[in-house]
Amino acid sequence: MRRRLALALAVLTAVGLLTSPAAAVASKKGVSVNNHPGVTAALADVRAGWYYTWASDTRGVTTPAGIEFVPMIWGAGAVNDTDLNRARSLGSTLLGFNEPDMAGQANLTVEQALSLWPRLQATGMRLGAPAVAFGGDRAGGWLDRFMSGAAARGYRVDFIPLHWYGSDFSTAATGHLQSYVQAVHDRYRKPIWVTEYGLIDFTGPQPRYPDQARQSDFAQRSGAMLNGLSFVERFAWFSLSTRTTPTGLYDGTTPNATGVAYRSVT
């Protein structure tokens, strides 16, 4: 009887009348990924609907079934035929420049970014604005000037990716994140993707991190909050692996407390 039931479920899944457990992922929830041993298993285990690698390709990561890869054009050096064609072949949505407002990241002036934007737009892909490190809600800030320039030139920006790191490790952190994404949405009236977030205090000479209990509590609370905001299309924790950052979710293929909390977000 069990074998017959299992066979029937498999047939229903194959013809699309039943969703398999592996495919039953939260489509909004994602994660940023660097390649490391066990990455594919961890990516499947965290139950994300999508991921990115800060690049136009998967950087050798094998994409698990049912998970979408979203390419990025990281900076000016990636605005070339090879990267743009690769991105178009691997995805339908394109993330724009990574933290162009930071000297250690894409490091672009607004004018430089605008001059390159038609190349990204020409892919025909759904296109996210450059993801600023901070100040996305600020009048006259980097993003504000880019969005004004894009509008004046008739350029297309379909959604706005944001990065956010909280230095307040209390339970108030989720509200701080919500206030920021709400303010950016109110300003531009476009869908929001939160493509990097977590609790990291960058105000001192060295980054400061909360303990696992506070980070995991925030991961659960913030994930539920972002899932509940209709204008937030997607969000991605920073990052999948502890090899990338102390805020990582997995040690190899094993989730830590934050990984377990983020995995539970549906």
Buried (B, 14 or more C-beta within 10 A) or exposed (E): EEEEEEEEEEEEBEEEEBEEEEEEBBBBBBBBBBBBEBBBBBBBBBBBBBBBBBBBBBEEBEBBEBBBBBBBBBBBEBBEEEBBEBBBEBBEBBBBBBBBBBEEBBBBEBEBBBBBBEBBBEBEBBBBBBBBBBBBBBEEBBBBBBBEBBEEEEBEBBBBBBBBBBBEBBEEBBBBBBEBBBEBBEBBEBBBBBBBBBBBBEEEEEBBBBEBEBBBBBBBBBBEBBBEBEBBBBBBBBBBBBBBBBBBBBBBBBBBBBBBBBBEBE
